[in-house]
Amino acid sequence: MRNVLEMVAAGSPLTTKPVGEAPWWAQLFQNPIWLMVVVLVIFYVFVIRSKRNQDRQRKDMLGQLKRGDRIQTIGGILGTVVEAREGEVVVKVDESSNTKLRFVRSAIHRVVEAEKSPGK
C-alpha cells in the first residue's frame, strides 16, 4: 500500500511533464551530429554537384571539337585541330614544318579562344 501512495504522491510520469523541458524534436537538434549532417549537405551541393557540372561541360567541349579549333593539351601543347575522329584528334602544332600530332580526346585541356586585337 505504501508503494501505491508514493506513486500517487510523485505523480504519474505520463501526465506530468517538467515545465522547462523542450519537446522531443527540439532535443534532437541539440545533438552535435546535426551540425555534421548540415555540413555534409552543403558540401554535396557546392562541391559534388559543381564537379558534375564541370565534367558535363568538359564532355560537351570534347564532343564539339571540330577542324580549325585552337586547342591546348593537358601537357601545354598548343595547336590547331586538323582532324577530329571519334576517339582521337589530329593536331597541327607547327606551321613551318607542318608537324602533326595525334592525341586522345581526353588529352585536350581546353579550346583556346581567338585573341582579340585591341583595335577591333
C-alpha positions in Angstrom: 0.0 0.0 0.0 2.9 2.3 0.8 4.3 1.9 -2.8 0.9 2.9 -4.3 0.8 6.1 -2.1 4.3 7.0 -3.2 3.4 6.7 -6.8 0.3 8.8 -6.4 2.2 11.4 -4.5 5.0 11.6 -7.1 2.5 11.9 -9.9 2.2 9.8 -13.0 5.0 10.2 -15.5 2.6 10.1 -18.3 0.6 13.1 -17.1 3.2 15.4 -15.6 5.9 17.0 -17.6 8.7 19.3 -16.3 8.0 22.9 -17.2 11.4 23.8 -18.6 11.8 20.7 -20.8 11.8 21.2 -24.6 9.8 18.9 -26.8 11.4 15.7 -28.2 12.0 17.2 -31.7 13.8 20.2 -30.3 16.1 18.0 -28.3 17.2 16.2 -31.5 18.7 19.5 -32.8 20.8 19.9 -29.7 22.8 16.8 -30.7 26.1 17.9 -32.5 25.6 15.2 -35.2 23.1 17.5 -36.8 25.8 20.1 -37.5 27.8 17.4 -39.3 24.7 16.5 -41.4 24.2 20.1 -42.4 27.9 20.5 -43.4 27.7 17.3 -45.5 24.6 18.6 -47.3 26.3 21.9 -48.0 29.5 20.0 -49.1 27.4 17.9 -51.5 25.6 20.9 -53.0 28.7 23.1 -53.6 31.4 20.6 -54.3 30.0 17.4 -55.8 27.2 19.0 -57.9 29.6 21.7 -59.3 32.1 19.0 -60.1 29.4 17.1 -62.1 28.5 20.3 -64.0 32.2 20.8 -64.8 32.5 17.2 -66.0 29.4 17.6 -68.2 30.8 20.9 -69.7 34.1 19.2 -70.5 32.4 16.3 -72.1 30.4 18.7 -74.3 33.5 20.6 -75.2 35.3 17.4 -76.2 32.3 16.3 -78.2 32.1 19.6 -80.1 35.8 19.7 -81.3 36.0 20.4 -85.0 38.5 21.2 -87.6 40.1 24.7 -87.2 39.7 24.9 -83.4 42.7 26.2 -81.5 43.3 23.8 -78.5 45.7 23.4 -75.6 46.5 19.9 -74.4 47.0 18.8 -70.7 50.7 18.9 -71.4 50.6 22.5 -72.6 51.0 21.9 -76.3 49.1 24.5 -78.4 47.8 23.6 -81.9 45.0 23.6 -84.4 42.7 20.7 -84.9 43.2 19.2 -88.3 41.0 16.1 -87.9 38.6 15.1 -85.2 37.9 11.4 -85.1 35.7 9.6 -82.5 38.5 8.6 -80.1 41.4 10.8 -81.2 42.2 14.3 -82.5 45.0 15.1 -85.0 46.6 18.5 -84.1 48.9 20.6 -86.2 51.5 22.1 -83.8 53.9 23.7 -86.2 53.0 25.7 -89.3 56.5 25.9 -90.8 57.3 22.2 -90.8 53.7 21.0 -90.9 54.1 18.9 -87.8 51.0 17.0 -86.7 50.4 15.0 -83.5 47.6 12.6 -82.6 46.0 12.9 -79.1 43.2 11.0 -77.5 40.3 13.3 -76.8 40.8 13.2 -73.1 44.2 14.8 -73.5 42.6 18.0 -74.7 42.6 20.5 -71.8 40.6 23.4 -73.4 39.7 25.2 -76.6 41.7 28.4 -76.8 39.6 31.5 -77.7 40.9 33.6 -80.6 42.8 36.5 -79.3 41.1 39.8 -79.9 43.3 42.7 -81.0 42.8 45.9 -79.1 41.9 47.9 -82.2 38.9 45.8 -83.1 
